[in-house]
């Protein structure tokens, strides 16, 4: 049988046509590895007055204390009054994916974020899954259930509407695959396949062979489970699970890895075993574990809101680090697997002949979502 080639595999941009640029914060302090620091930063901003408040805010061309913007969709606890005036309590921080494999917290307030991408927030609910392009990196896609702030790649939500409605897939794709495979796949199955097979050039080989499809789904769903981390917690086999062997210091400043001992040292603190594959795991040439640690210990500029942070290393960070090591080690076992040459290919040419491609222009734009009223600037009702 013929096999899929790079030249005629469809583009991810055609299979999941609606994409959004990643949000742009414009200032670092509204995000942090712990939620308590964010609330303390907000309180410090609200207590400051005049020029002190403006300096702490770190104004940009897009956001100042005088900027009037609406409420982020779905964030009813957030104010819309200009921040130059006293405001209310800190909006409840939400979990986000701030960098590859780095889950942190964010104050979900559009007054603090230069480009919040409200269209993403409108569809960011429990059924939603986001595919994030990572240009020039391997793997070329990250997948998360959290709102992603990872830059610079495009974000492709799996669903165009809240509640897991209207898959962000080329119209007719599911039916066409169903005809070829003998059963219509679920949208999440298509995303699992995409996650397992997308190449560095962001082409996605497809197959009409049911056996090959099932093999790809097995790999893809495991990748989804590890990247999303929203089910049963992943574990390495007994004897390979990382543990704290020597207590971590209250404020570690240096991270190093001993390959012979398979041990990760945070100053004199020691975690082992840490497989070399977890330590070597990179995205875009950056070691994930090193970047994760550096984000938490880098010395911020004194007197800034970012300088408000935990005085000592929280226990929750240790737990998150152990889980991250586990996830990276398990992902590393899957990364070397290349998408095999697939029998019975479903090519871009075939999809064009079937009328699936090219996708209509409306499929590349956000859906009209009118789930409820949204508060505009200064408490006015937003017109959508």
Phi, psi and omega in degrees: 000152176293158181239156180294138173244162176303324190294328186241014171282137181293157178279144173304322181297339176268328181283323176238082196288332181273125177222158183226140173295149181295148175304150178238117185289312183087343177205145187276335192292337177288358176236148181197159177289348178224146184286327183298322179296323180296318179294323178292323178295317178300314180300319179296321178295317182291330180283335180286153181229155173056225182300330179295318179295318180297318180296317179295324182296326183066068184295151174230180177296332183273330184221128170226180177294344182261002182288132177252116179224162180280175179284145174294137180305133177081001182248073187293342182274002184264137179280168178232004177289149178299139186284355175294336178261159176305143182234184184273199181292165181296130172304143184297121180300150179239153179281134179223164172263102187276329179211168181308119177065017181242100178273125179228196183239152182220140169281113187277068184232118185294341178291340183261349191243123184301313180221095188276343184057069180306330180298332175286317181297328181296333183248007182275086178229187188301318181287346188288146173225135181250131171261129185242121178287140177236082186305132177076005182246164172236130356290157184283355179227140165250151178231135182212151172270349179269159175294123184269139173245016184290130178245154010252004190288162178290152177251129181240100177294148178287329182239143181272344182227157176299160177077019179067033182256147177059086179302142176277065180231152178307127180306129180092350183295314182299316180295320180294315177296323178299319178296319182286326186265347181087012178183133185287124180285157174282155178306320180293330175296318179298318178296322177299316178298315180301316181297323184281335191238349182301132182267172183298335177273010179061033165263154184233106176292133179243157180223152171258006180273118186297323180293315178295322178299315181295322178295319177294322179295322180300314177293314184297318180291329176291320176299315178301315181299317182288320182286322184281326178052044183237029177220219176301134185291134181291147178222143171278160179301153178308138183090344178245004182280132180287139177224160173280112182267331174227133187307140178283144179292164183291332178216078180294148181236343184228145179236132175215159183235133174256107185293324181293319181272352187050051184233141176253125182249126170253096194054238179272352176290149187223131174239131178200161352283144175239107184301144177305328181297326178289317179296322184277355184296121183236154168228118181063033178081006181246127176294125184298315182295319179296317181293320179300314181293315183299324179299329185270343183241352180302137182281115179284166178292127180302144177085358178264165177295327179297339179287347176278110185203173182301139179288333179226164181292116183288149177299326180299327178293324177296316178298318179294323179294317178298320179291321179297317176303316180298313181298314181295321179296318180289322176296322181298331177293334184263334185301322182293345183287117176273149174298122184291162171297120192262135175285159175051062186292149170254102189268168175298323178298316178299319180293327176291317180296330179276356180083005177287320176247151354287154181284149176297149184301329180296335180289343180267358179251157178298148175288156175283109184250112180236061183284340182176168181293148176238138182281127179271189180303141176058031175081005179283153177288126180285140175261117183259000000 
